[in-house]
Amino acid sequence: MSNLTTSNSNAPVKRGPGRPRKVREAAPLPVPSVDVTTPLVVDRAGAARMIGRSTSHVKRLEKSDPAWPRPFAVGVWAQNYLVADIEAYVMAKADAAKSATAAA
């Protein structure tokens, strides 16, 4: 009976139902030289998400607000914005709102 319970550790283990595949460890990723977690450029929908509005509101800002950053084209149809320009716009609006409430 002891022969049945012992197993040969050198014998290959057959895969069957319920037995997971052997997973190889992934090669380490190279360390990027720049921060790739934050994009430098966003499209119109990304700009809308950044300011918490809709894309139609962003289109309205393009037409009516001269302080809104101008889009540029990376492809044929895409309207892209620099993230830093949108952040600067939002900060300028926030500073203007703070100074208006402080003056009132």
N, C-alpha and C positions, 0 to 999 in steps of 0.2 A: 504494500500500500504506500510505502514511503517513496517508491519509484514513480508513482503516479502524481504525487504532489510536488516533486522537485522539477524544476525547469532548467533547461540549458540556456544560460544567459548569452551564449555566442550564437544561438540559432536566430535567424531573422524572424521577427514577429509579423505574422500575416495580418493584413488589414481586413477588417470585416465590418459588419454593421455596428455602428456606435463607436468605432475606434477612430480617433481623429488622425488626420494626416500629420506627418512631421513638418514642423514649420521652421524654416531657416531664419536666422536672425538677419535683419536688414542691415545693409551697409550703412555706416554713419553718414548723415547728410553733411555736405560741405557747409562751413559757416559763411554766410553771405557778408560782403563787405559793407552793405548798406542795410538799413532797417526795411525789411520787405513786408512787415506786418501792416503797415499803413500805405495805402496807395498814394501816388503823387498826383494822379489824374483820375477824375470821375466823369461819368457821362451825366446827362440831364437828370436821369432817374436817381443817380447817386447823389447829385447835388440836392435834389428834392428830399432824399432821405436825411442828408446832413442837416438841413434846416427844418425838417419836420413838416414839410408841405407837400403838395402834389406837383406833378410835372407841369400841369397847366399853370400853376402859380409861378413856377420858375420861368415859363415862357412869358408870362405877364411881367415879371421882373425884368426880363431881357428887353422888353419893349418900353417899359415905363420908368424904370429906376436907373438913372445914369450912374449910380454908384455900384450897381451890380456888375460883377466881373464879366468881361466879354468872352464868349465861348470861342474855341478854336477847333479846327477840324483835324483829326488824326487820320481818319479815313475819308470816304466820299461823303457819307451822310451823317456821321457822328458829330455831335456837338459836345465838346469836352471842356472841362474846367480844371484849373489847378486847385488842389485842395487848400493850399495856403491862401489863395485869393478869396475863396469862400469863407475860410476861417477869419481872415482879416475883415471881410465885409460884415460878418456877424458880430465880431468884436467892436467894430466901429458903430454899428447900430445899437449895441448894448451900452456902449459908453455914452452915446447921444441920449439914450433913454434915461440913463442914470443922471446925467447932468441936467436934463429937463425936469426930472422929478425933484432934484436937489434945489433947483432954482425956483420951483413953484411953492 
